[in-house]
Amino acid sequence: MVRSVKILGAAVMMGAATAFAPVTPSSFGTNSRPLSPAPLKSAVSAIVLDEPSSSSIILDRPTTIERQSQDKSKSTDRDMHPNGDWILRIYNDNINTREYVAVCLVQVVGLCESRAYFTMQDAHHNGIAKVGEYNQEVAECYEEQLNDRGIMCDVVNASGE
């Protein structure tokens, strides 16, 4: 008769062998450390059941919460919308290096490095580039910080007013 064996848990404890053992000045020139790592010492402890379990455990599906759709036209908090009505633009100049402009876009506006590089290249080739659309206060704050760093930029209304 074959009995089924289940291992419920195992704990492995490894010895203190490490490749990063400190070397003291007195050990230079001596063979105090072996050339090959010492074999790992392990201790395994396990709980073994001789008889299979007759009952099964069924996990229930976790409950999910459905999001309610929000009508954006009725929203009163316009600062929370990622896209605003004002466009921040940068211009190409012969003073700042392209790398400096990209770093400023990362630090001030918070663009990722690839997006900042793309925006900088767009301004370099076309003379002007759109950084993004923001709310008026945010766009003016970015404009002020970029101007303080010597980056030529402006903010225009996206609706063309």
C-alpha positions in Angstrom: 0.0 0.0 0.0 1.3 3.4 -1.0 0.7 6.2 1.3 0.7 9.8 0.1 2.9 12.2 1.7 2.3 15.9 1.9 4.9 18.4 3.0 3.2 21.3 4.6 6.1 23.5 5.3 9.9 23.5 5.1 12.4 25.8 6.6 15.9 26.0 5.2 18.6 27.6 7.2 21.8 28.3 5.4 25.2 28.6 7.0 27.0 31.8 7.3 29.1 31.3 4.2 29.3 34.4 2.1 31.4 35.7 -0.8 31.7 39.1 1.0 33.6 38.0 4.1 35.7 40.9 5.4 39.4 40.7 4.8 41.6 42.0 7.6 45.1 43.5 6.9 46.7 40.6 8.9 45.3 38.1 6.4 47.0 39.5 3.4 49.5 37.0 2.0 48.2 34.1 4.0 45.8 31.4 2.9 43.3 32.1 5.6 40.4 31.9 3.2 39.7 28.8 1.1 39.8 29.2 -2.7 36.4 27.6 -3.1 33.3 28.4 -1.0 32.6 26.1 1.9 29.6 23.7 1.4 26.4 25.1 2.7 25.1 23.7 5.9 21.3 23.3 5.9 18.8 22.0 8.3 15.4 21.0 7.0 12.4 20.6 9.2 9.1 19.4 7.7 5.8 18.3 8.9 4.6 15.1 7.2 1.2 13.7 7.1 0.7 10.0 6.4 -2.9 10.1 5.3 -4.4 12.4 2.7 -6.8 15.0 3.7 -10.4 14.1 2.9 -11.7 17.7 2.8 -10.9 20.3 0.2 -10.6 24.0 0.7 -12.4 26.2 -1.7 -11.4 29.8 -1.9 -14.1 32.4 -2.6 -13.6 35.0 -5.3 -12.7 38.3 -3.7 -15.3 41.0 -3.8 -14.8 43.9 -6.2 -16.0 47.4 -6.0 -17.2 48.9 -9.2 -16.3 52.5 -10.0 -19.1 54.9 -10.5 -18.8 57.0 -13.6 -18.5 60.7 -12.9 -19.9 63.4 -15.2 -17.0 65.7 -15.8 -19.2 68.6 -16.9 -20.7 68.8 -13.4 -17.3 68.7 -11.7 -16.4 71.8 -9.7 -12.8 70.9 -9.0 -11.0 71.9 -12.2 -7.6 71.7 -10.6 -7.8 67.9 -10.4 -8.1 67.4 -14.1 -4.8 66.5 -15.7 -5.5 68.5 -18.9 -6.2 72.1 -18.6 -6.9 75.0 -20.9 -3.4 76.4 -21.0 -0.5 75.2 -23.2 3.1 75.5 -22.0 5.5 75.9 -24.9 9.3 76.0 -25.0 11.4 77.6 -27.8 14.7 76.7 -29.3 17.6 79.0 -28.3 21.3 79.1 -29.0 22.2 79.6 -25.3 21.2 76.5 -23.5 22.4 73.0 -24.4 19.8 70.4 -25.3 20.7 68.3 -22.4 20.2 71.2 -20.0 16.7 71.9 -21.4 15.7 68.2 -21.1 17.0 68.1 -17.4 15.0 71.3 -16.6 11.9 69.7 -18.1 12.4 66.6 -15.9 13.1 68.6 -12.7 10.5 71.4 -13.1 7.6 69.9 -15.1 8.1 66.3 -13.9 8.3 64.8 -17.4 9.9 61.4 -17.7 13.4 61.5 -19.3 12.2 60.1 -22.7 9.3 62.5 -22.9 11.6 65.4 -22.0 14.1 64.4 -24.6 11.4 64.1 -27.3 10.0 67.6 -26.3 13.5 69.1 -26.4 14.2 67.5 -29.8 10.9 68.8 -31.1 11.9 72.4 -30.0 15.3 72.0 -31.5 14.1 70.9 -34.9 10.9 73.0 -35.2 11.9 76.0 -33.1 8.9 75.5 -30.7 7.5 72.5 -28.8 4.4 71.9 -26.7 5.3 70.7 -23.2 1.8 70.0 -22.1 -1.7 71.3 -21.3 -2.2 72.4 -17.7 -4.5 74.6 -15.6 -3.6 78.2 -15.6 -1.9 78.4 -12.2 0.2 75.3 -12.8 1.2 76.4 -16.3 2.3 79.8 -15.0 4.2 78.3 -12.2 6.1 76.0 -14.6 6.7 79.0 -16.9 8.2 81.1 -14.1 10.5 78.2 -12.9 11.7 77.5 -16.5 12.3 81.2 -17.1 14.3 81.4 -13.9 16.5 78.6 -15.2 17.0 80.5 -18.5 14.6 78.4 -20.7 12.6 80.4 -23.2 8.9 79.5 -22.8 5.4 80.9 -22.7 1.9 80.0 -21.8 -1.0 80.4 -24.2 -4.7 79.7 -24.0 -5.6 76.4 -25.7 -9.0 77.8 -26.9 -7.2 80.6 -28.7 -8.8 83.4 -26.8 
